[in-house]
Amino acid sequence: MSEETIRSLSVGGVSYAYRLLHRPDGVTEPVMVLGGALQGMFGWPQMEERLTPVAGVITADLPGMGTAEPLPPGPSTELLCRAIEHILDDLGLARVNLFGFSYGAGLAFGCARRFPDRIARLALGGVPSHISDEQCAHWERAAEELRRGAVDTFATLATDGLLCLDEGRYVTRRRLAYRYVRRSMLQAARTSPHALDSLVRAVTDRPDFSGGLSGVPTLVFSGAHDTVTTPARQRRFAATLDGSRFLVIPDADHWVVLERPQAVADLVARFFTDRPLSSAPALAPVARDGEPTDGAAAYV
């Protein structure tokens, strides 16, 4: 088991923390994992399992997330990117591999735009590069339900807005993913002081996905049935990144990291260690013998 260090930092007067799983003999730069607005530093066991054999792994409760203090009013991307760079400074790291998923993809992309010389490789999954007015209205309804204390209705609306509900599209572990996401939303609504603010920011404080990127090797991947931002739109975003690769993972939607966790972790580990991606299990469809039970791997 990797040795763990947790340290507290402050940026702009806001306290937050990060967690490092050490790997002194890693074969690539340490990997920093950035997830959804309601995901904290302990929410990535599947990534840790695949990545710690080859690299140290860094996760964080960034300002406004998890155990950190709340963000100040106004746009937050600049402050969050400063917080991420402060972690690199605190660790004395010249460069890291950066993985961003969903909301975290916007933060990771923002960091790569601001300090590309410190990003060895960039992997972005479930990139919300385009959100429609209809989707914004849906999330505003969810926020209103949370604001008035209707946490069950909020959790259902939030989950419906993140997963593919079309039974005509095959999504492995669909029922398990739905239950997990809804339970997570309920937990956040009941225990996190940041839940409402995070939801409002996700709608109003949108990351800037324009402008492209050069000089940073980048992988963008999407679940084939992502309904938050379609694979076609994510492909168009990837095309603005010089020399990037775009891959679609079959039989998954936006929550591909839950539906095909081992396959996604394997794909990211391959990319960060410059191994071939063409033979990655993530690119193969899932055997359709029925949904696995809780705890079963969707793909081995």
TAUR-V953753 format. One record per backbone hydrogen bond with DSSP energy under -0.5 kcal/mol. NH is the residue of the N-H (numbers start at 1). CO is the residue of the C=O. If there is no record, write none. Layout:
nh | co
NH | CO
NH | CO
This chain:
nh | co
5 | 20
7 | 18
9 | 16
11 | 14
14 | 11
15 | 13
16 | 9
17 | 61
18 | 7
19 | 59
20 | 5
21 | 57
22 | 3
22 | 20
26 | 23
27 | 54
28 | 54
31 | 56
32 | 30
32 | 97
33 | 58
34 | 32
34 | 99
39 | 36
43 | 40
48 | 44
49 | 45
50 | 46
51 | 47
52 | 48
54 | 51
55 | 51
57 | 21
58 | 31
59 | 19
61 | 17
62 | 60
64 | 69
65 | 62
68 | 65
69 | 15
80 | 76
81 | 77
82 | 78
83 | 79
84 | 80
85 | 81
86 | 82
87 | 83
88 | 84
89 | 85
90 | 86
91 | 87
92 | 88
92 | 89
93 | 88
96 | 118
97 | 30
98 | 121
99 | 32
99 | 97
100 | 123
101 | 34
102 | 125
104 | 101
105 | 102
106 | 102
106 | 103
107 | 103
108 | 104
109 | 105
110 | 106
111 | 107
112 | 108
113 | 109
114 | 110
115 | 111
118 | 115
119 | 116
120 | 96
120 | 118
121 | 96
122 | 217
123 | 98
124 | 219
125 | 100
126 | 221
129 | 127
136 | 132
137 | 133
138 | 134
139 | 135
140 | 136
141 | 137
142 | 138
143 | 139
144 | 140
145 | 141
146 | 142
147 | 143
148 | 144
149 | 146
150 | 145
151 | 149
154 | 150
155 | 151
156 | 152
157 | 153
158 | 154
159 | 155
160 | 156
161 | 157
162 | 159
163 | 159
165 | 163
167 | 165
169 | 166
171 | 169
172 | 251
174 | 171
177 | 173
178 | 174
179 | 175
180 | 176
181 | 177
182 | 178
183 | 179
184 | 180
185 | 181
186 | 182
187 | 183
188 | 184
189 | 185
190 | 186
191 | 187
192 | 188
195 | 192
198 | 194
199 | 195
200 | 196
201 | 197
202 | 198
203 | 199
203 | 200
204 | 200
205 | 201
206 | 204
209 | 207
213 | 240
217 | 120
219 | 122
220 | 245
221 | 124
222 | 247
224 | 249
225 | 252
226 | 223
234 | 230
235 | 231
236 | 232
237 | 233
238 | 234
239 | 235
240 | 237
241 | 238
242 | 213
242 | 240
244 | 241
245 | 218
247 | 220
249 | 222
250 | 248
250 | 282
252 | 249
256 | 253
256 | 254
258 | 255
259 | 255
260 | 256
261 | 258
264 | 260
265 | 261
266 | 262
267 | 263
268 | 264
269 | 265
270 | 266
271 | 267
272 | 268
273 | 269
273 | 270
274 | 271
275 | 270
280 | 277
283 | 280
284 | 281
289 | 287
296 | 293
